[in-house]
Amino acid sequence: MNIGDITMRKKFKTQVLIVGGGVTGTSVLRDLTLRGIHCVLVESKDMNAGASGANHGLLHSGARYAVSDPEAALECRIESEILKQTLPQCIENTGGLFVAVKGDDENFIADFPHYCSKAKILAEKISLDHARELEPYLSGDIIAAYRVNDASIDPFGLSQQNIKNATHAGALVFYHSRILSFGLVNGNIVSASLENNLTGEMFNIETDMVVNAAGAWAAQVGHKAGVNIPMTYSKGTLLVTGQRIAHRVVNRLRPPGDADIIVPGGTVSILGTTSLRISNPDDVCPTVPETDMIIDEGSKLIPKLRTERYIRAYAGVRPLVGKSGENGDRVLSRGFSLIDHSLDGVGNFMTITGGKLTTCRLMAEKTSDLVCVHLGISQPCRTRDIPLEHAPECRWTTPGASPKHWFQKTDSHEVLLCECEMISTRIIDELSQSMTDEGQPFSLVSLGLRSRLGKGPCQGAFCVFRVTAHLYTKKWLNRTMGLCHMKDFIQSRFKGIRTVIMGPTLAQIELQEAVQCGLFNLEQN
């Protein structure tokens, strides 16, 4: 169904209302749709606005949690194998290493292979020379190395394709739409009142069931239904290098801690992370002290990280159910929590939160199973076996897809707009048309979420003007819309640049400021 044809409606009716547009919510959407259940998904911001869009992009083998959280480790191992079979278009099967350096806990190192074996997780011991052959930038102080089956995954492509598969089957998705209130009758939610954050338009959705998949905002959604969800918010900050440092996922062989993973992501590597308690999931951004600490810690494993150029930092919030104690937030399980709120007096309301990117399919399966119990529907899960159908318009989030298209292009009129990520006019046109057809809000920021726009070394410093000019030429923009979109896009990128302004990046930022403020007067407009 074309959402653009029904945007004037004020009332909708569905079997299941899903709140949250990250990988968990969109995976639930696809699972339920495959079972023949009609769904509407609402998201207060845009796709992957929370932790789903601010993570390593790591597909866990389970080895990281083998010692500290065996149950989560087993889930990761099983789910990783399933995802590699059912959505290979979103995964780069890099493999991984766990490496210890001098000073790391030798008891932990000795126990590591035993705990991996208990969860049937591959952890093959390799020689130090072989480890350096595989990853030449490893420290000369490494004392142990194991090979594991880690990989990297594209969470934006995953969510996009979940949504495309579901909407092609009749599901509806509304971005920038926040829940104002729930209508309850006899202990059940019968409707939800919503507001479009961009237009102010109000609308209503009648529903038989509500799934709260709002991640770090699950407690806020629960409050609107009159239930309390105890949660801890743990901020994780990550850095993006200017080039790909590691061929594989490289983990520090020690108990989970700060700055102990580097994940390859296309032409760059992602280094992190941290775990810092915060009180408000809306107040999250990287800081200079965090950046310095991550570089200091990461360079103990890969010394080159101390002098590497960083093009961006970003931070996300882990939604951990429960309250942590004196030992900090890392002691809370990274497994997921599925809460049936019928025990809280709301019979058709449930929350799914926590977990890992790697376990999103399993989280969706368990949630959908419980939905079917409540609705009296006997339909099994199909996502274990049915591959996620590849939607061509979703391919542009994948690193390397745009350059491959450019070098294979046959249209001589196609112009390159973004040189860093090699994004052409055809890609921008295809994405703009797709969003318009779906009735989704259109902006440069939303284009960036659905492609590699602005994700290269210049972080949108130059491509933003070319893309905006092209959108004016194609009549996607008019009047002062382009100036507003440019400001929003530049601000969204600068949020991640400001804590890594050092060395060559400083010169880049000064040039960027001269162009944006001196030439286009964006500081005033």
Buried (B, 14 or more C-beta within 10 A) or exposed (E): EEBEEEBEEEEBEBBBBBBBBBBBBBBBBBBBBBBEBBBBBBBBBBBBBBBBBBBBBBBBBBBBBBBBBBEBBBBBBBBBEBBBEBBEBBBBEBBBBBBBBEEBEEEBBEEBBEBBEEBEBBBEEBEBEEBBEBBEBBBEEBBBBBBBBBBBBBBBBBBBBBBBBBBEBEBBBBBBBBBEEBBBEEEBBBBBBBBBBEEEEEBBBBBBBBBBBBBBBBBBBBEBBBBEBEBBBBBBBBBBBBEEBBBBBBBBBBEBEBBBBBBBBBBBBBBBBBBBEBEEBEEBBBBEEBBEBBBEBBBBBBBBBEEBBBBBBBBBBBBBBBEBEEEEBBBBBBBBBBBBBBEBEBBBBBBBBBBBBBBBBBBBBBBBBBBBEBBEBEBEBBBBEEEBEBBEBBBBBBBEBBBEBBEEEEEEEBEBBBEBBBBBBBBBBBBBEBBEEBBBBBBBBBBBBBBBBBBBBBBBBBBBBBBBEBBBEEEBBEEEBBBBBBBBBBEBBBBBBBBBBEEEBEEBBEEBBEBBEEEBEBEEE
